[in-house]
């Protein structure tokens, strides 16, 4: 039976809080993560039938703590059989399960958990994967798609990351100030990935997964609350808000994708646009410029245009040129090419795309074909555009994107 959507959202929101409580109390990240997953499964099965308990966080902490107790007792019993019966009795008393729901700490350990998952003892790939799993709530399959690796490979990567935390004895505390900036960079990238997976799902029948975008925004707000003067934290939050503001207009009633230029801007959420634009204005005025701030500034230019034809493309081109200088990557180049095409013509945009053909990171990415198809269509090359749209449709694993690209190809004959 499918879990109620409201319960799914609640469990996703509570999972990192519960895991943080258990790791702070007991250590042993790997055992705690397993116990929390079992508690979440129990809640998903019981709550739809019995109702959500008065203290859902306390319920999850209690159940997960009991799972830990059972696990430790089982492990000790195995060792005790090789030792003495007396030691078993002593250990059982030490691990007596709680009689009722455990108290819920006032402190939310989610931020500490984020920094733990981004510890320098882990490889960058492991940091991203573990945070997406433990804090973001993505499944191993979703994370594997994000990293373009087989699911089994990603499962091993996550398992090794948890074992690494156990082996190195990493403490559950916020990092000291000298380490915080580098750890924060990884944290922000992970939150960015979570948001993107929610805003444009990499696979499946739906274009968007609102529970992931909501979680990414919630966590980024929490980081912003901890570090209110950090320009890149504010920039990422602004980028998320300005992008999320368009969500209601991105699909038609049948779930079909609506591109930015065709969206009904009256359906955009004005409150999110205003909040995001205010963050951009504040952070650009006082903080060193970083890539998230620039992406947010680009999003603000789009969102502040009342009509697509009112978009200040020259300003967007200038912002992308600056972004390319400080944080160049293929996706930035793709978007830059579109902006250049809107100012200088499609041929100029196509010229910017040419070097990406040799970039291994784009070898199987459908977005390069989709952008090239769009620019070829603008240039009047209907046959070339049709072929690229079809090629992009074959490469994407998102059904809404696939249908949109196939429809674009069909309209070209």
Helices and strands as residue ranges (DSSP letters): H 5-26, H 29-50, H 56-81, H 85-94, H 110-117, H 124-134, H 140-147, H 151-168, H 177-199, E 203-204, H 210-226, H 231-244, G 247-249, G 260-262, G 265-267, H 270-286, H 291-303, G 308-310, H 313-326, H 330-344, H 346-353, G 354-358, G 360-362, H 366-378, H 382-395, E 397-398, H 399-411
